[in-house]
Structures are given as structure tokens and as C-alpha cells.
Amino acid sequence: MDSDLRASLETPISFTLMVHHVVLYKLKPEVTPARVEAMMMNARMQLLKIPEVLSIKCGKRIDPELPWPFFIAIDFESMDKYAIFREDPIFVKFMEEVIKPNIEDSLDLDFEMDPGKDVRFS
């Protein structure tokens, strides 16, 4: 077997494990539907400024009986990019000014996605 071919076959393929980060929020009783709309708008406007964010989705529950009335979901290329995002001043300010004053509780969920899938085209 040709040595170049053998080397290419033996070289491990490294995949970046893409991350889908979802946070579910319980809101304080005084949070109005208008404030939820403002939170959604702020999430999109502010968090998309952060270079590590591939995409963001946020929304409000349809069924009023469900315990988590608000969510934010963000996609990252890797856990490293997610770690950088968490330290970004835009994210820190967003959490302090938009999220923390309006929530009682949160549930963070991280999921591994298909390696190398570009979420912008899915």
C-alpha cells in the first residue's frame, strides 16, 4: 500500500461536537406578556452580537399549564465556544439586566448535535 494512502487512512478524523444549549425559565408572577415579548426581542438582538453564537431561538409556552413559560436555545460549534460565550460581556450584561430580574428558576440543558452540521442551513 502506498505510504501516503496508509497515513491518510490511519489519521484519526476529529469531529467537533456541536452543542445545542437550552434554558427553560420560570418567571416571576409580576412578569407581563409584554415583558416576555421584550425579553425575546432582547435575547435575539443582544446574543446574536456574540461571535460564538451560531443561532438562537427563544419563545413562550403555548400551554399555560406547563411550568416553564419561557425558553432560550442557542447553538455553538463546540463546548469551547460555549465557554467563551458564557464569559462574553454582552451575555453577562444580558443575564444581569434582562433575565435575572424576571425569573424565579431555570433549567439548563446541553445537547450534543451531529458533528459538523451547519445549523444555519437546517
Buried (B, 14 or more C-beta within 10 A) or exposed (E): EEEEEEEEEEEEEEEBBBBBBBBBBBBEEEBEEEBBEBBBEBBEEBBBEBEBBBBBBBEBBEEEEEEBBBBBBBBBBBBEBBEBBEEBEBBEEBEEEBBEEBBEEBEEEEEEBEEEEEBEEE
